[in-house]
Amino acid sequence: MTNSIHDMGGMHGFGPVEAEANEPVFHAPWERRVLALQRAMGFTRLWTIDGGRASIENLAPLTYLSSSYYKRWFLGLERRVVAHGLVGEDEIAAGRGLRPGIRLNRKMNAADANAARSGGFERPAPAPARFKEGERVRTANIHPETHTRLPRYARGKTGIIEAVRGCHVFPDSAAIGAGDNPQWLYTVVFSARELWGDEADPTVNVSIEAFEPYLVAA
Amino acid sequence: MAADDHHSHDHDHGSELSDLQLRVRALETILTEKGYVEPAALDQIVENVETKIGPHIGARIVARAWVDPEFKRRLLADATEAVNALVGYDPVAAHLIAVENTPKTHHVVVCTLCSCYPWSVLGLPPVWYKSFAYRSRTVIDPKGVLADFGVKLPPETEIRIWDSTAETRFLVLPMRPSGTEGWSEEQLAALVTRDSMVGTGVARSPQEAAR
């Protein structure tokens, strides 16, 4: 889902930002385990980073809002291992494995965890970039029911291409198992007035990182 | 907001926390028993994020950029390349972009859709960066958010918000504090706060550092 609660830019009512002095890296031991499980299961490449994000975005809005950050990660991971057939609902209910696991192509060991992270998201370009620095573009007014990285507040808005960032894995495709489908990525800058209306602060500009399918010439 | 704050949330709902603890433990048990994860790998991941990555890496990069104009030029041109040449441990997998604060423009980084953050140079994000308040308000009321952090900019300074909506990551290069002429990189790095590299703060002055 895309028009769901995770897309928060511009919402009101969440109060002031409260920073915690001398904040620890984790606030409870279980948070460490959730982060580690998430990384280790991500290493299997059974899903993409955007598939992982989508499983969190699809949490019921009330669950999303009332869960802490690592609880949302946990709930997304639990869903994902079930959805991919790695773990049965009966095993989740039992709290232990009831059958042997399926064979994985990649499983992280301690040396992998320690090794430099590989990968990256840039891909060879299948076609030249359609836009160049300085061009005016309008963002699409789209509302796909699957994952997208075009936030609602920046849809149907006119901005300027500030930079061409290379050709990257397209999250809208990768999240639904439709492959990398590489697309050009641009930094697009909007004035706050374009985004929020004439009353907005004229000294503020906001940029998003926009994939080419989100953009049309303006 | 309380609902997204680990402290208040967990402490207000102790029974829910222990339920969650049990569920996390159960999932780890299941994934281990089924041969999907190795406990040693999990422990190594935790050790790495707790002890190896952190804002000290970003501070080193900023301090180098303050004293070495050629490094600064490379950092602003291609931060991934410049940072990977300087920092050993965790090469930047994502495409890293450094943006320079000046008297004319102040940059602030946010991720409205989730919590994208330059882990390899700043470590894991603080709770406030992941909070609903920060994610919702920064793009519509940046001056209000900066005020929450006690940051007040000259009225003529333009504010530029970077919403991290792809696998590009942003490192703010804060302005070098005055009164630091002739300081070593190590002395300068001690002035570079995490928040100054996200844009919700500025580098500490020598006076603040001496307190």
Boltz contact constraints between the chains, C-beta under 6 A:
constraints:
  - contact:
      token1: [A, 6]
      token2: [B, 113]
      max_distance: 6.0
  - contact:
      token1: [A, 7]
      token2: [B, 113]
      max_distance: 6.0
  - contact:
      token1: [A, 8]
      token2: [B, 112]
      max_distance: 6.0
  - contact:
      token1: [A, 8]
      token2: [B, 135]
      max_distance: 6.0
  - contact:
      token1: [A, 8]
      token2: [B, 136]
      max_distance: 6.0
  - contact:
      token1: [A, 9]
      token2: [B, 112]
      max_distance: 6.0
  - contact:
      token1: [A, 9]
      token2: [B, 139]
      max_distance: 6.0
  - contact:
      token1: [A, 10]
      token2: [B, 139]
      max_distance: 6.0
  - contact:
      token1: [A, 10]
      token2: [B, 140]
      max_distance: 6.0
  - contact:
      token1: [A, 11]
      token2: [B, 136]
      max_distance: 6.0
  - contact:
      token1: [A, 14]
      token2: [B, 1]
      max_distance: 6.0
  - contact:
      token1: [A, 14]
      token2: [B, 132]
      max_distance: 6.0
  - contact:
      token1: [A, 14]
      token2: [B, 133]
      max_distance: 6.0
  - contact:
      token1: [A, 14]
      token2: [B, 136]
      max_distance: 6.0
  - contact:
      token1: [A, 15]
      token2: [B, 1]
      max_distance: 6.0
  - contact:
      token1: [A, 15]
      token2: [B, 133]
      max_distance: 6.0
  - contact:
      token1: [A, 16]
      token2: [B, 148]
      max_distance: 6.0
  - contact:
      token1: [A, 17]
      token2: [B, 128]
      max_distance: 6.0
  - contact:
      token1: [A, 17]
      token2: [B, 133]
      max_distance: 6.0
  - contact:
      token1: [A, 17]
      token2: [B, 134]
      max_distance: 6.0
  - contact:
      token1: [A, 17]
      token2: [B, 145]
      max_distance: 6.0
  - contact:
      token1: [A, 17]
      token2: [B, 148]
      max_distance: 6.0
  - contact:
      token1: [A, 19]
      token2: [B, 128]
      max_distance: 6.0
  - contact:
      token1: [A, 23]
      token2: [B, 126]
      max_distance: 6.0
  - contact:
      token1: [A, 25]
      token2: [B, 50]
      max_distance: 6.0
  - contact:
      token1: [A, 25]
      token2: [B, 124]
      max_distance: 6.0
  - contact:
      token1: [A, 27]
      token2: [B, 6]
      max_distance: 6.0
  - contact:
      token1: [A, 30]
      token2: [B, 21]
      max_distance: 6.0
  - contact:
      token1: [A, 30]
      token2: [B, 24]
      max_distance: 6.0
  - contact:
      token1: [A, 32]
      token2: [B, 46]
      max_distance: 6.0
  - contact:
      token1: [A, 33]
      token2: [B, 24]
      max_distance: 6.0
  - contact:
      token1: [A, 33]
      token2: [B, 28]
      max_distance: 6.0
  - contact:
      token1: [A, 34]
      token2: [B, 24]
      max_distance: 6.0
  - contact:
      token1: [A, 36]
      token2: [B, 42]
      max_distance: 6.0
  - contact:
      token1: [A, 36]
      token2: [B, 45]
      max_distance: 6.0
  - contact:
      token1: [A, 36]
      token2: [B, 46]
      max_distance: 6.0
  - contact:
      token1: [A, 39]
      token2: [B, 45]
      max_distance: 6.0
  - contact:
      token1: [A, 40]
      token2: [B, 37]
      max_distance: 6.0
  - contact:
      token1: [A, 40]
      token2: [B, 41]
      max_distance: 6.0
  - contact:
      token1: [A, 40]
      token2: [B, 42]
      max_distance: 6.0
  - contact:
      token1: [A, 53]
      token2: [B, 114]
      max_distance: 6.0
  - contact:
      token1: [A, 65]
      token2: [B, 3]
      max_distance: 6.0
  - contact:
      token1: [A, 66]
      token2: [B, 3]
      max_distance: 6.0
  - contact:
      token1: [A, 68]
      token2: [B, 6]
      max_distance: 6.0
  - contact:
      token1: [A, 68]
      token2: [B, 9]
      max_distance: 6.0
  - contact:
      token1: [A, 69]
      token2: [B, 130]
      max_distance: 6.0
  - contact:
      token1: [A, 74]
      token2: [B, 24]
      max_distance: 6.0
  - contact:
      token1: [A, 78]
      token2: [B, 27]
      max_distance: 6.0
  - contact:
      token1: [A, 87]
      token2: [B, 30]
      max_distance: 6.0
  - contact:
      token1: [A, 91]
      token2: [B, 30]
      max_distance: 6.0
  - contact:
      token1: [A, 95]
      token2: [B, 26]
      max_distance: 6.0
  - contact:
      token1: [A, 96]
      token2: [B, 29]
      max_distance: 6.0
  - contact:
      token1: [A, 97]
      token2: [B, 30]
      max_distance: 6.0
  - contact:
      token1: [A, 97]
      token2: [B, 33]
      max_distance: 6.0
  - contact:
      token1: [A, 97]
      token2: [B, 34]
      max_distance: 6.0
  - contact:
      token1: [A, 101]
      token2: [B, 34]
      max_distance: 6.0
  - contact:
      token1: [A, 101]
      token2: [B, 35]
      max_distance: 6.0
  - contact:
      token1: [A, 101]
      token2: [B, 36]
      max_distance: 6.0
  - contact:
      token1: [A, 108]
      token2: [B, 41]
      max_distance: 6.0
  - contact:
      token1: [A, 109]
      token2: [B, 38]
      max_distance: 6.0
  - contact:
      token1: [A, 109]
      token2: [B, 41]
      max_distance: 6.0
  - contact:
      token1: [A, 110]
      token2: [B, 40]
      max_distance: 6.0
  - contact:
      token1: [A, 110]
      token2: [B, 41]
      max_distance: 6.0
  - contact:
      token1: [A, 110]
      token2: [B, 44]
      max_distance: 6.0
  - contact:
      token1: [A, 113]
      token2: [B, 41]
      max_distance: 6.0
  - contact:
      token1: [A, 113]
      token2: [B, 44]
      max_distance: 6.0
  - contact:
      token1: [A, 113]
      token2: [B, 45]
      max_distance: 6.0
  - contact:
      token1: [A, 114]
      token2: [B, 44]
      max_distance: 6.0
  - contact:
      token1: [A, 116]
      token2: [B, 91]
      max_distance: 6.0
  - contact:
      token1: [A, 117]
      token2: [B, 93]
      max_distance: 6.0
  - contact:
      token1: [A, 119]
      token2: [B, 93]
      max_distance: 6.0
  - contact:
      token1: [A, 120]
      token2: [B, 93]
      max_distance: 6.0
  - contact:
      token1: [A, 121]
      token2: [B, 167]
      max_distance: 6.0
  - contact:
      token1: [A, 149]
      token2: [B, 165]
      max_distance: 6.0
  - contact:
      token1: [A, 151]
      token2: [B, 112]
      max_distance: 6.0
  - contact:
      token1: [A, 151]
      token2: [B, 113]
      max_distance: 6.0
  - contact:
      token1: [A, 165]
      token2: [B, 168]
      max_distance: 6.0
  - contact:
      token1: [A, 185]
      token2: [B, 166]
      max_distance: 6.0
  - contact:
      token1: [A, 196]
      token2: [B, 140]
      max_distance: 6.0
  - contact:
      token1: [A, 203]
      token2: [B, 158]
      max_distance: 6.0
  - contact:
      token1: [A, 204]
      token2: [B, 142]
      max_distance: 6.0
  - contact:
      token1: [A, 204]
      token2: [B, 159]
      max_distance: 6.0
  - contact:
      token1: [A, 205]
      token2: [B, 160]
      max_distance: 6.0
  - contact:
      token1: [A, 206]
      token2: [B, 139]
      max_distance: 6.0
  - contact:
      token1: [A, 206]
      token2: [B, 161]
      max_distance: 6.0
  - contact:
      token1: [A, 207]
      token2: [B, 162]
      max_distance: 6.0
  - contact:
      token1: [A, 208]
      token2: [B, 163]
      max_distance: 6.0
  - contact:
      token1: [A, 208]
      token2: [B, 165]
      max_distance: 6.0
  - contact:
      token1: [A, 209]
      token2: [B, 165]
      max_distance: 6.0
  - contact:
      token1: [A, 209]
      token2: [B, 166]
      max_distance: 6.0
  - contact:
      token1: [A, 209]
      token2: [B, 168]
      max_distance: 6.0
